[in-house]
Amino acid sequence: MIKTALVTALLSFTVSASAVSLGSRHALLIDEDSGAVLLEKNANDIVPIASLTKLMTAMVVLDAGLDLQEPVTISEQDVDTLKHSSSRVPVGATFSRGTLLELALMSSDNRAAFALARTYPGGLDGFRQAVRNKSMELGLRRTNIEEPTGLSPHNTSTATDLARMVTAAGRYPEIERLTTSSADLIDVEGAATHYRNTNRLVGNSAWDIRLSKTGFTREAGRCLVMRVKAAGRSTVMVLLNARESVIRTADAMNLHRLVRGEPLMEAAATPAPKRKATRHAKPSRRSKTLVAQL
């Protein structure tokens, strides 16, 4: 009787995305314990997922039971030749597999993620098969993952499938620990190097984040998934394709406020495009000051 009443109360809590101003094009907020949908916006559209992919990469690596202390050397094969993204993990550097897992999950490093797949039993082919098997196991029927980093626009999913993926990833203590670390000093070729979590909400005292992963590519926009405890409720938040990081963060804060029963904020405005500088008269000191204040 109590469980039925709880589910009824959760269902009555469900709101439409139109009632909450969201800048993300796709969103889902669910109660993890009951599975009740608390908010939904285009949650079944298949879209690129960028580095959210790395949650799947981490799960299949951990499922394989590989030695996390085994040293792995970054090779030229791990360098991004698709989008030529930057990396603070140099070719030739050697890390433990566990450190690569941390770099892939916390700071979303692409070379680290690729090295994890490259050294998977059976290489990249073995990794892809493991991903397919894991997707079937989790019932991710609208998810396609072709490579371990998320750089490929062909790594796609839906907000609904991603919520299932996040819930599954939350069962791995190592993934929970690494994705909720705000920063760490990691030895890189003898030098202590500072790495930060790509989600600046991690470490915020107002949040109880149990799992976090960000993502960004031009095709996917700004993405974020989290497991969050708020108002005594365990929730999963999925936000996909926001135009700017500030919009993604504002959307997360509004979902957090929604769960806590607090007043919602207005949606963050998309920053205006920068104007090209003219080559006419030089601006006065006063005009320079005004621009700086803006």
N, C-alpha and C positions, 0 to 999 in steps of 0.2 A: 504493500500500500504506500509506504513512504517513498520507495523507489519510483512508483508510478507518479506520485505527486511531484517528485523532483523533475522527472522527465517532462511532465506537463508544464512545470514552471519554466524550464529551460526553453521549451518550444515557444512559449508565450514571449520569451525574451528576444527571439529572433527578430531582427530588423532588416529592412532592405538597404542596399547600398545607397539608394537615393536619400535615405534619412540621415546618412553620415557622409559628409563631404570628403571624398577620397580622390587623390590625384593619381593613384595607381590605377592602371586600366583593368587589372584583375586582382581580386582579393577574396580571401576566405578566412573566417574566424570560426573555430569550432571548439566546443567543450570536449576535452580529450577523454574524460571519464565516461560520458554518455554518448558521445558522437554527435550530439545535437549541433546543427549549424546555427551560429549566432549572427553571422553576417555573410553575405555572398554577393560577389560582383563578377560576372563573366567567368565563373570558376571552372567551366568545362571547356573553355577555348584552349586549343593546343598552341603553345607559344614557346619560343626559345627560353632556356632557363639559366644560361651562363654558368657561373661558378657554383650554383646550387647543386650542380652535377657532383661536386666533390664530396657531398654526403654519401652518395652511392659508391664513389670510389673508396671512401673510408670503410664503408660497411663490408664490401667484398674483400678488401685487404684483411680486415680483422677476422672475417669468417674463415679465411684460408689458414688462420693460425700461424702466420709467418712470424719469424723471430724479429721482434721490434728492436732488438739491440744489434742486429746484423748491419754492418756498414754498407752503404750504397753510395757510389760515386756518380755525380751529375755528369752526363755526357752531352755531346752535341745533339744527340737524338731528342733530348729533353727540351731543346730550345724551340720556342714558338716561331714557326715559319708561316703560320696562317695570318695572324694579326700583328706579329712582331711586338708583342707586349713586353714590357720591361720586367726584370726579375732581379732580386737582390740575392739570388742563389747562383753563385758563379759556376761555370763549367769547370770540372776538375775537382771541385770541393767534395768532401766525403762527409756524410751524415749517417746517423743511425736511421733505420727505417721509421722508428718512433718519432724522431725529430722531423723527418719528412712529412709524416702524418700531421704533426703540429703545424708546420709551415703551410701545408695545404689547407688545413681547416681554419686556423686562427688568422693567418695573414693572407690566405687565398693564393699562395704562390703556385703558378702554373708549372714551372719546372719540377717542383717537388711532387705535384700530383702526377705528372707524366712519368717521372722516375718510379713512382709506386706501381703504376700500371706496367711499365716496361720490365720491371723485375718480378712481376707476378708469375706464378707457375704457368708455363705455356706462353709467356710473353703477352703482347697486346691481344693476340687472338684468344688466348686463355682468359684474359681480363674481360674482353667483350662477351665471351660466353658466360662468364660468371655474372656479369651485369644482367644479361638476358634472363638467366635463371633466377636471379634475385628479384627482378621485376615481376616475373611470373609468380614467384612465391608471395610477393606483397600485393598482388592483384593490380599492378600498375599497367592497366590495359592501354592507356593513352600516353605512355611514356616511351621515348626512344632516346637511347644514349649510345653514341658511336665512339666517343673518346673520353678520357678521364678528366679533362680540365674544364670543359664548358665553353671553350673558345669557339667551337663549331656551332653555327646556327641550326644544325641538324640535331643537336641535343635539345629535345623538346619534351614538354609535359603540360599538364593542366594544374591549376591551383588545387583541385580535388585530389589528384594523384600525389602532388607534392605534400599535402597534409598527411597522407598515408606514409610517405617516405620519411617525413620528419618524425612522426610517431614511432616508426620502426627504428630510426637512428637514435632516438632517445632511450632505447633499451641497451645501448652500448655505453657503459660508464666512461670509456676512453674518449668517445666522441663528445659526450656531455662535458667532460673536463676540459678538453682542448678547445672547444668552441666557445666556452664561457670564461676563458682566460683573457684578461684585458690586454696583457702584454707579457713579453718574456725576453730575456737576454740569451741569445743562442751563439755558441761558438762557431764562427765561420773562418776556417783556415787560421785559427789561432787568435782571432779578434772577436771580442764580445760584441755582438750586433743586436741592436734593439729592434724588436718586431712588435707591432701593435695589432690588435684585433680590428678587422675592417668594419665592425659594427660598433660605433661609438656609444651605443646604449649599454653595451656590456661594461659592467663596473659601476654603472649608475646606481646609487643607493636606493632610488625610488623604484627600481625594477628587480624582480626575482626571475632572472632568465635562466632556463634550464638547458637550452640548446639554441644556437644561433648560426646562421650562415647568410652571407651577402652574395650578390652576384651582379656583374655588369658586363655587357657588351653593347655595341650599337644596336644590334637587332633585339636584344632582350630588354634594354633599358635597365633601370635600377631595380634590383630585386632583393627581397629579404624574407627569410623564414625564421620563425622562433617558436620555442616552447616556453610559455610564460605562466608563472603562478601569480594570480591576482585575485583579491577578494575571496580567498579560499578556493579558487577554481583553477584547475589546470587547463590551459588553453593552447591551441596551435594557431599561429598567425602566418598567413601567406600573403605577400604583397609582390606583385609582378608589374614590370614595365612602368615605373614612375620615370618622369623625365629628368629629375634631379635628385640628388641625395637628400636635400632638405625636404623635398616632397615625400620621399619614402619614409623619412624619420617622422615627419608630421603625421603621416597616415598611421604609423605604428603607435604613436602617442595617442591618437584618437581611438584606436582599437583598445588600447590599454585603459583609457578613460571610460570607454563604453562598458568594459567588463567591471570596472570599479564603481560604476554608477556616477561618474563625475561629469561636469559640463564639458562639452566637446569644443575643440578649437576650430577656428576657420581653417580651410585648406590653405596650405602654403602656396603662395603665388609663384609661378614659374619666373625665374629671373629674366628680365628683358634682354634681348640680344644686344651685344655690344655694338655701338656705332663706330664706323670707321672714322679715324681722325682726319680732319680736313687739313689742307696745306695752306690755309689762308693765314690770317693774323694770328700770332701767338697768343694764347690765353693769358689774361692778367693773373697776378698772384691771387686775387680774390676768387676768380673763377676756378683756379686750381684747388683752392681750399674747399669750395662748394662741391666739386667733384669728389674729393677725398671723403667728405662727410656723407655723400650718398653711398 
